[in-house]
């Protein structure tokens, strides 16, 4: 099968009957946004190009590679279904498409979605037929619109500083799913490592017998049956074998959920998280979060990894350097990435690409909150996600301060949607209502960096450059969630002059190593910090402060980073 990204895109909700629609589609650019009026969804005449889905228009892997601003784009392809496929329920899924998307099936509108980062779906049972079908997708975007979050996509023609190549249109897998008329709609897992149980809640459509079987390494370890299940359901599995989800070892359980003729395969990890004073607790043990900033960009795919193996490779190379997790920064990462994090026992923070959204305006909540809640709902069951962070560095915009009510509302909504994880309202600045007081500190002078961060040991209050805008509550957990960012380009010549990073670049490899070790040691030795996050895993275009180059080559031996990062931290048991 010569289908790019052919693996199942939703490993935690996997049915046997599905059809991957990735591959070559007809394509056209519609900067005038007149295609709807001209009824592009009814004819193939306007489609003058080809594109490879799921890669964005700007990427080399798409086959288009157009990097100019595009305000509207259209996609079209045919697919064939047999009588058996259309006998039940048919659903179209789009992993992600930026920003406003309209899907047509056989010339009729199936649905509209707003938001550039989270998966969405439409029931198209009434629109498909046995035989050939046509799907048409229209996406429109405006990176400069202050009511549209852009993350790290450049609002200027060229990439600059820490903003990079844009992503327009479809950038994750498009696929069909086939279910019976009675089906499992959703479920949430609530593991309890202390009692060796898994509580499950969810919703079904129809009335059928519901059966759940949990397995570990192929052995059945628990079962539950609901004879006549309908609507909402809840039950608890008592596990006969206890295998904890830990850092570096996912130890995942499989779970088979059956509802009449519908069957969904999923998995879960047995783990609980919390805080004990300054300590982050994983299954009752203090664990220091040795994180790296991961922006999820790829030279050939931009927002989209070229392969499933590339997703896992990024995790592996991070672990090889002694990092035990990542901030998934200014982007909603695809579910396949989270699946690999779950398997590897890799700690991650779920974030949202809030940059570009005008957070000084109350009405920004209407753009932000629906997709943010969808992200929480989509990713709730991933054991690797150990916290939520909806906003990052909410700086003043055009002389206006952030609207504190927006951040407070989003924090409250997050805690309502998920009471099992901590929430950082806005990473770095300016905190309004938060579970964790995290700080960004790009000081490059090792002695001054240590002196500043040691203040909390003496006073109980962390060093903070924004005391006029945010207030630390005594005893709150503290996290240096961005530091380092040391600029280093292994390329000879003047590349260090045109590349971007924090502070002055070291003049030698030895100076880089001394600075990295000094900065990191200062955080590991601080008993009042539960973690750090180094900026960053890889270079991204002109930002060359990664541990690895943009094409994932080592700048320094991984063993060096591992030797610094992996030693015991002062706060750990």
C-alpha positions in Angstrom: 0.0 0.0 0.0 1.6 3.2 -1.2 -0.3 5.4 1.2 1.6 8.0 3.3 0.9 7.8 7.0 -1.0 4.6 6.5 -1.2 3.6 10.2 -4.4 3.9 12.2 -4.5 7.5 13.4 -6.4 6.9 16.7 -4.8 4.0 18.6 -6.9 4.6 21.7 -10.2 4.2 19.8 -9.5 1.7 17.1 -12.1 -0.2 15.1 -11.3 -2.9 12.6 -13.4 -1.4 9.8 -11.8 1.9 8.5 -10.5 3.3 5.3 -7.4 5.6 5.0 -8.0 8.4 2.5 -4.4 9.7 2.5 -2.5 9.9 -0.8 -2.9 12.0 -3.9 -5.9 14.4 -4.1 -6.9 17.0 -6.7 -6.1 20.5 -5.4 -6.5 24.2 -6.1 -5.8 27.5 -4.3 -8.7 29.9 -3.8 -7.3 33.2 -2.5 -10.4 35.0 -3.4 -12.5 32.6 -1.4 -15.0 32.4 -4.2 -15.0 28.6 -4.7 -18.1 28.1 -2.6 -20.0 30.6 -4.8 -18.6 28.9 -7.9 -19.6 25.5 -6.5 -16.2 23.8 -6.6 -17.8 21.1 -4.5 -19.9 20.0 -7.6 -17.2 19.9 -10.3 -13.6 18.9 -10.8 -13.0 21.6 -13.4 -11.2 24.2 -11.1 -8.7 21.7 -9.6 -5.5 22.3 -11.5 -3.0 20.8 -9.1 -2.2 17.6 -7.2 -1.4 17.3 -3.5 -0.3 14.5 -1.2 -2.5 14.4 1.9 -1.9 14.6 4.9 1.0 17.0 4.3 0.3 20.8 4.4 0.5 22.8 1.2 3.7 24.5 2.3 5.6 21.2 2.8 7.9 19.5 0.3 6.1 16.2 1.0 2.8 17.6 -0.2 4.2 18.0 -3.7 3.1 21.6 -3.8 5.5 23.5 -1.6 3.8 26.9 -1.9 5.0 29.0 1.1 3.1 32.2 0.3 0.0 33.2 2.2 -3.0 31.2 1.1 -6.5 32.2 2.3 -8.5 29.4 0.8 -7.6 25.9 -0.6 -9.7 23.1 -2.0 -9.2 19.3 -2.1 -11.0 16.6 -4.0 -10.8 12.9 -4.5 -13.0 9.8 -5.1 -13.3 6.7 -3.0 -15.3 3.5 -3.5 -17.5 1.7 -1.0 -19.2 -1.7 -1.3 -22.7 -2.6 -0.1 -21.4 -3.9 3.2 -19.6 -0.7 4.0 -22.7 1.5 3.5 -25.1 -0.9 5.3 -24.3 0.7 8.7 -23.0 4.0 9.9 -20.2 5.9 8.0 -18.1 8.6 9.6 -15.5 10.9 8.0 -12.6 11.9 10.3 -10.1 14.7 9.7 -7.1 14.5 12.0 -6.5 18.3 11.7 -7.0 21.0 9.2 -6.1 24.7 9.6 -8.4 26.7 10.2 -12.0 26.7 9.1 -12.9 23.5 7.2 -16.0 22.5 5.2 -16.5 18.9 4.1 -18.7 17.9 1.2 -19.7 14.4 0.2 -21.1 13.9 -3.3 -21.7 17.6 -3.6 -23.6 18.0 -0.4 -22.3 19.6 2.8 -21.4 17.2 5.5 -20.3 19.7 8.1 -18.2 22.7 9.1 -15.4 22.9 11.8 -13.5 25.8 13.1 -10.1 25.2 14.7 -6.7 24.3 13.2 -5.4 21.7 15.6 -7.8 19.1 16.9 -9.5 16.1 15.2 -13.1 16.3 14.1 -15.6 14.1 12.4 -19.0 14.1 10.7 -21.6 11.3 10.2 -22.0 10.9 6.5 -24.2 7.9 6.4 -27.0 9.6 4.6 -24.6 11.0 2.0 -22.5 8.0 0.8 -23.6 5.4 -1.7 -22.4 2.0 -2.8 -19.9 2.5 -5.6 -17.9 5.7 -6.3 -18.2 8.7 -4.0 -16.6 12.1 -4.1 -15.2 14.0 -1.1 -14.4 17.7 -1.4 -12.8 19.7 1.4 -12.5 23.4 1.6 -10.1 25.1 4.2 -9.7 28.8 4.8 -7.2 30.5 7.1 -5.7 33.9 7.9 -2.5 33.7 10.0 -2.7 37.5 10.6 -6.2 37.4 12.0 -6.0 38.2 15.8 -9.0 35.9 16.5 -7.2 32.9 14.9 -4.5 31.1 17.0 -1.4 30.4 14.8 1.1 29.0 17.3 4.6 29.3 15.8 3.4 29.9 12.2 5.0 33.1 10.9 2.7 36.1 10.4 5.4 37.6 8.1 6.3 36.3 4.6 9.6 34.8 5.8 10.2 32.8 8.9 11.8 34.9 11.7 13.1 34.5 15.2 11.0 31.7 16.8 8.2 31.8 14.2 8.4 29.3 11.3 6.9 28.2 8.1 3.1 28.3 8.0 0.7 25.3 7.7 -2.3 25.7 5.5 -5.2 23.2 5.1 -5.2 19.5 5.9 -2.2 18.3 7.9 -3.3 15.1 9.5 -4.8 11.9 8.3 -8.3 11.8 6.6 -10.1 8.6 7.1 -13.5 6.8 7.0 -14.8 4.7 9.9 -17.7 2.2 9.7 -19.8 1.2 12.6 -23.2 -0.5 13.2 -26.2 1.6 14.1 -25.7 0.9 17.8 -22.2 2.0 18.7 -19.8 3.1 21.4 -19.6 6.9 21.4 -17.0 7.7 24.0 -15.3 6.5 27.2 -12.9 7.8 29.8 -10.4 5.9 32.0 -9.7 6.6 35.7 -6.9 4.4 36.9 -6.2 3.9 40.6 -2.8 2.3 41.2 -3.4 2.1 45.0 -6.3 -0.3 44.7 -5.4 -1.8 41.3 -8.6 -0.7 39.6 -9.8 1.1 36.5 -13.0 3.0 36.6 -14.6 3.6 33.2 -17.3 6.0 32.2 -18.7 6.6 28.8 -21.7 6.9 26.4 -23.2 4.5 23.9 -25.9 5.0 21.2 -28.6 2.3 21.2 -29.3 -0.5 23.6 -27.1 -3.6 23.6 -25.0 -5.9 25.9 -21.8 -4.1 26.9 -18.6 -6.1 27.6 -15.2 -4.9 28.7 -12.1 -7.1 28.9 -8.7 -5.9 30.1 -5.6 -7.8 29.2 -1.9 -7.5 30.1 0.6 -9.1 27.7 -2.3 -11.1 26.2 -3.5 -12.4 29.6 -7.1 -11.5 30.7 -6.8 -9.6 34.0 -10.4 -8.2 34.4 -13.8 -8.3 32.9 -17.1 -6.4 33.3 -20.5 -6.9 31.7 -23.6 -4.6 31.5 -26.5 -6.7 30.1 -28.7 -3.9 28.8 -26.5 -0.8 28.3 -27.8 2.4 26.9 -26.9 6.1 27.2 -24.3 6.8 29.8 -22.5 4.0 31.6 -20.0 3.5 34.4 -18.2 0.4 35.9 -15.0 -0.5 37.6 -12.5 -3.2 36.7 -10.5 -4.9 39.5 -7.2 -5.9 38.0 -5.8 -9.3 38.9 -2.2 -8.1 38.0 -0.7 -4.8 38.9 1.8 -3.3 36.4 2.6 0.4 37.0 3.0 3.0 34.3 6.4 4.5 35.1 9.0 6.8 33.5 10.8 4.9 30.8 8.4 1.9 31.0 4.8 2.3 29.8 3.6 -1.2 30.8 0.2 -0.6 29.0 -2.8 -2.8 29.5 -5.0 -3.5 26.4 -8.8 -3.2 26.8 -11.5 -4.6 24.4 -14.8 -2.8 24.5 -17.8 -4.6 22.9 -21.3 -3.2 22.5 -23.5 -5.4 20.4 -21.8 -5.7 17.1 -19.5 -2.8 17.7 -16.0 -3.4 19.0 -13.3 -0.9 20.0 -9.7 -1.6 20.9 -8.0 0.6 23.4 -5.4 0.7 26.1 -4.6 2.4 29.4 -1.8 2.9 31.9 -2.0 2.4 35.6 -0.8 5.6 37.1 -1.8 8.5 39.3 -0.1 11.9 39.6 -0.2 14.7 42.2 1.9 17.0 44.3 3.4 16.8 47.8 4.6 20.3 48.5 7.3 21.0 46.0 7.4 17.4 44.8 5.7 16.0 41.7 4.4 12.5 42.6 4.0 9.7 40.2 2.4 6.6 41.8 3.5 7.9 45.2 7.1 8.5 44.3 8.8 11.9 43.7 9.9 12.2 40.1 11.9 15.1 38.7 10.6 16.2 35.3 13.6 16.4 33.0 11.8 17.9 30.1 12.8 19.3 26.7 10.8 21.8 24.6 9.5 20.0 21.5 7.9 22.1 18.8 6.9 19.2 16.5 8.3 20.7 13.2 9.9 18.7 10.4 12.0 19.9 7.5 10.0 18.1 4.9 6.6 17.8 6.5 6.5 21.1 8.6 3.7 20.3 11.1 3.4 16.6 9.9 5.9 13.9 10.6 7.0 12.1 7.4 6.3 8.8 9.0 5.1 7.1 12.2 8.7 6.0 12.8 9.8 9.6 12.8 7.4 10.3 15.7 8.9 7.5 17.8 12.5 8.5 16.8 12.0 12.0 18.3 11.1 10.4 21.6 13.9 8.0 21.5 16.6 10.6 20.8 15.2 12.7 23.6 15.4 9.8 26.0 18.9 9.0 24.8 19.9 12.5 26.0 18.5 11.8 29.5 15.2 13.7 29.1 12.2 11.9 30.5 9.6 14.0 28.8 8.7 17.2 26.9 6.6 20.2 26.8 4.6 19.7 23.5 5.0 23.4 22.7 2.6 25.7 20.9 1.0 22.9 19.0 -1.5 20.1 19.5 0.5 16.9 18.7 -1.2 14.1 16.8 -2.6 11.1 18.7 0.0 8.7 17.2 2.8 10.7 18.9 1.0 10.5 22.3 0.6 6.7 21.7 4.3 6.4 21.5 4.7 8.5 24.6 2.3 6.2 26.4 4.3 3.1 25.3 7.7 4.6 26.2 6.7 6.1 29.6 7.5 9.6 28.4 6.0 12.5 30.4 4.4 15.3 28.4 2.5 18.5 28.9 -0.5 19.1 26.6 -0.5 22.6 25.3 -2.3 24.8 22.8 -0.9 27.0 20.0 -2.3 30.3 21.5 0.2 32.7 19.9 -1.4 35.0 17.4 -4.7 35.0 19.3 -5.4 38.4 20.9 -5.7 37.4 24.5 -6.4 41.1 25.5 -9.9 40.8 24.1 -12.6 38.9 26.0 -14.2 37.6 22.8 -11.1 35.5 22.2 -12.7 32.9 24.4 -15.1 32.0 21.6 -12.2 31.0 19.3 -10.1 29.4 22.1 -12.3 27.5 24.5 -14.2 25.1 22.2 -11.1 23.6 20.6 -9.2 23.6 23.9 -11.9 21.6 25.5 -12.0 19.3 22.5 -8.2 18.7 22.9 -8.7 17.8 26.6 -11.6 15.4 25.6 -9.6 13.8 22.8 -6.4 13.2 24.9 -7.8 12.6 28.3 -7.0 8.9 28.4 -3.3 9.2 27.5 -1.3 8.3 30.7 1.7 10.2 29.3 0.0 13.6 29.6 0.7 14.8 33.1 -0.6 18.4 32.9 -2.4 21.0 30.8 -1.1 24.4 29.7 -3.6 26.3 27.5 -1.6 29.6 27.2 2.1 30.4 26.8 3.7 33.8 27.5 0.7 36.1 27.2 2.6 39.3 26.5 1.0 42.7 26.2 -0.3 43.4 22.6 -0.4 46.8 21.1 -0.1 48.4 24.5 -3.0 46.3 26.0 -2.5 43.9 28.9 -3.9 40.4 28.8 -7.6 40.0 29.8 -7.2 38.2 33.1 -10.8 37.0 32.9 -10.1 35.0 29.8 -7.2 33.1 31.5 -9.2 32.6 34.6 -12.2 31.2 32.7 -10.1 28.9 30.7 -8.3 27.6 33.8 -11.7 26.9 35.5 -13.1 25.2 32.4 -9.9 23.1 32.2 -10.3 22.0 35.9 -14.0 21.2 35.3 -13.1 19.1 32.2 -10.3 17.2 33.9 -9.8 17.1 37.7 -7.0 14.5 37.4 -4.3 16.7 36.1 -2.7 20.1 37.1 -3.2 23.1 34.9 -0.8 26.0 34.3 -2.9 28.9 33.1 -0.1 30.6 31.1 3.4 29.3 31.0 6.0 31.8 32.1 3.8 34.9 32.4 1.5 36.4 33.4 -0.2 34.0 35.9 -3.7 34.7 37.0 -5.1 31.4 38.4 -2.8 28.3 38.3 -1.9 25.1 40.0 1.8 25.6 39.3 4.0 28.7 39.3 6.2 28.1 36.3 8.9 30.5 35.1 11.0 31.0 32.0 14.6 32.0 32.7 17.0 32.4 29.8 19.8 33.9 31.8 23.1 32.6 30.3 25.4 33.5 33.1 25.6 30.3 35.1 26.6 32.0 38.4 23.8 34.5 38.2 21.3 31.9 37.0 22.0 29.7 40.1 22.0 32.7 42.4 18.5 33.8 41.2 17.0 30.3 41.3 18.4 29.6 44.8 16.5 32.6 46.2 13.5 30.3 46.8 15.6 28.1 49.1 16.3 31.0 51.4 13.0 32.9 51.2 10.4 30.4 50.1 9.6 32.7 47.2 11.0 32.1 43.7 13.0 34.7 41.7 10.5 36.4 39.4 11.0 39.3 36.9 7.3 40.1 36.8 6.3 40.6 40.5 4.3 43.6 39.4 2.1 41.3 37.2 1.9 38.0 39.0 2.0 36.8 42.6 3.4 33.6 44.0 1.4 31.8 46.7 3.5 30.3 49.4 4.2 26.6 49.0 2.9 26.4 45.4 5.0 23.9 43.2 7.6 25.7 41.1 8.8 24.6 37.6 11.5 26.3 35.4 9.6 25.4 32.2 12.0 27.1 29.8 15.7 27.7 30.2 18.9 27.4 28.2 18.2 27.9 24.5 21.9 28.1 24.0 22.6 29.0 20.4 24.9 26.6 18.6 25.3 25.8 15.0 27.7 23.1 14.0 28.0 24.5 10.5 31.1 26.5 9.7 31.1 30.0 8.3 28.9 32.8 9.4 25.8 30.7 10.3 26.0 31.7 13.9 25.5 35.3 12.8 22.3 34.7 10.9 20.8 32.0 13.2 18.7 32.8 16.3 19.0 31.7 19.9 19.0 33.1 23.4 21.9 35.3 24.6 25.4 35.2 23.3 26.5 32.0 21.6 29.4 30.1 23.1 32.7 30.4 21.2 33.7 26.8 21.6 32.2 23.3 22.2 33.8 23.3 25.6 32.1 26.6 26.5 28.8 25.2 25.4 29.2 22.1 27.5 30.2 24.1 30.6 27.3 26.4 30.2 24.8 23.6 29.7 26.0 21.7 32.7 26.2 24.7 34.9 22.6 25.8 34.1 21.2 22.3 34.5 23.1 21.5 37.7 21.7 24.6 39.3 18.1 23.3 38.7 18.9 19.7 39.6 20.4 20.8 42.9 17.5 22.9 43.9 15.2 21.1 46.4 12.3 23.6 45.7 12.0 22.8 42.0 10.1 19.7 40.7 11.4 20.0 37.1 13.0 21.8 34.2 12.4 22.1 30.5 15.4 22.9 28.3 14.9 24.8 25.1 14.9 22.8 22.8 15.0 19.3 21.3 15.9 20.3 17.7 16.7 23.4 15.7 13.7 24.7 13.8 14.7 26.6 10.6 16.6 29.7 11.7 16.2 29.0 15.4 19.4 27.0 16.1 19.4 26.3 19.8 18.4 22.7 19.6 20.2 19.7 21.1 19.9 18.2 17.6 19.9 19.9 14.2 16.6 20.4 12.3 17.3 17.2 10.4 17.8 15.3 13.7 21.6 15.0 13.7 23.7 15.2 16.9 25.5 18.5 17.6 27.2 16.9 20.6 27.3 13.3 21.7 24.0 12.3 23.4 26.0 10.8 26.2 27.1 14.2 27.3 23.5 15.4 27.8 22.6 12.1 29.4 25.4 12.4 31.9 24.3 15.9 32.9 20.5 15.3 32.9 20.1 11.9 34.4 21.8 12.2 37.8 19.5 12.3 40.9 17.8 15.6 41.6 17.7 17.1 45.1 13.9 16.9 45.3 13.7 13.2 44.3 13.2 10.4 46.8 
